[in-house]
Amino acid sequence: MTAVDEGCIVHDRKYLSKFHGAINQLRRTNQFNRFTLKLLPKRCCSCQ
């Protein structure tokens, strides 16, 4: 999780493509089910 002053890794445009790239990489490994990956942005968001 990033600090508040660094910006949200889910909603900040600067980090958004990196976040989606990491999610896609996790999806390809099949280590997590789709439900877990769908909830991940809500769990790691520092702006909530």
FENHU-V495379 format. One record per residue. N is the residue number from 1. RES is the residue in one letter. SS is DSSP state (H for helix, E for strand, - for the rest). PHI is phi in whole degrees, -180 to 180 (999 if undefined). PSI is psi in radians with two decimals (999 if undefined). Layout:
[[N;RES;SS;PHI;PSI] [N;RES;SS;PHI;PSI]]
//
This chain:
[[1;M;-;999;2.50] [2;T;-;-91;2.82] [3;A;-;-73;2.80] [4;V;H;-61;-0.68] [5;D;H;-73;-0.28] [6;E;H;-85;-0.34] [7;G;-;103;2.79] [8;C;-;-81;2.25] [9;I;-;-71;-0.24] [10;V;-;-96;-0.70] [11;H;-;-104;-0.27] [12;D;-;-80;2.23] [13;R;H;-60;-0.49] [14;K;H;-64;-0.58] [15;Y;H;-106;-0.19] [16;L;H;-58;-0.79] [17;S;H;-67;-0.62] [18;K;H;-67;-0.68] [19;F;H;-64;-0.81] [20;H;H;-65;-0.61] [21;G;H;-63;-0.72] [22;A;H;-66;-0.70] [23;I;H;-63;-0.77] [24;N;H;-64;-0.65] [25;Q;H;-66;-0.74] [26;L;H;-64;-0.68] [27;R;H;-63;-0.67] [28;R;H;-68;-0.48] [29;T;H;-78;-0.28] [30;N;-;59;0.46] [31;Q;-;-84;-0.37] [32;F;-;-122;2.55] [33;N;-;-80;2.90] [34;R;H;-63;-0.59] [35;F;H;-63;-0.75] [36;T;H;-64;-0.77] [37;L;H;-66;-0.56] [38;K;H;-69;-0.61] [39;L;H;-84;-0.25] [40;L;H;-55;-0.80] [41;P;H;-59;-0.56] [42;K;H;-77;-0.48] [43;R;H;-81;-0.57] [44;C;H;-104;0.09] [45;C;-;-75;2.16] [46;S;-;-87;-0.09] [47;C;-;-96;0.08] [48;Q;-;-92;999]]
//
